[in-house]
Amino acid sequence: MKRGTPIFVGFLCWLMLLAWPGASLAVPAPQRVTTRSPHGPLAIPCENCHTAAGWRPIRAVPEFDHNKTAYPLRGMHEKVQCTQCHANPVFTEVGKHCQNCHADIHQRKMGTDCAQCHSVQGWNIAVEKVRDHQNRFPLLGAHAAVQCGDCHKSAADHLRIVPLVR
């Protein structure tokens, strides 16, 4: 054998070992484990709301900025617990209209624009507007001289309008 043959054979063996399936010297990249969020398209880490101990209970003060959503919380809504609106885990399915969360005690007789009499600051903020009839039924002409009780017969029935008899 020639003088360089053992080095050449060793080099060939080493190349064959590298070419052998599964014998690569390269370290595979760690695979990222992904899970499907039960909340739908939500791009925040689970740890912002959940503890390491488990999915429930939700952290006392979740790290979630509602101002970065399509429904920033204002007024009385800021004090509501998350689960009062988000009973369903898919957060995007929560409605954005008053009637989605609040019962209509007016039985649709006042229309669907709750903001004409109420605000997120509280139910009674706009009571003065209602009392002065600065709403969908302004008191004009002879109606302005009528006492409230003539149409609104009792305190319990204060929103029901007595039908006009012609």
Helices and strands as residue ranges (DSSP letters): H 5-19, G 46-48, E 50-51, E 54-58, G 66-68, G 75-79, H 82-85, G 91-93, H 98-101, G 114-116, H 127-131, G 141-145, H 148-151
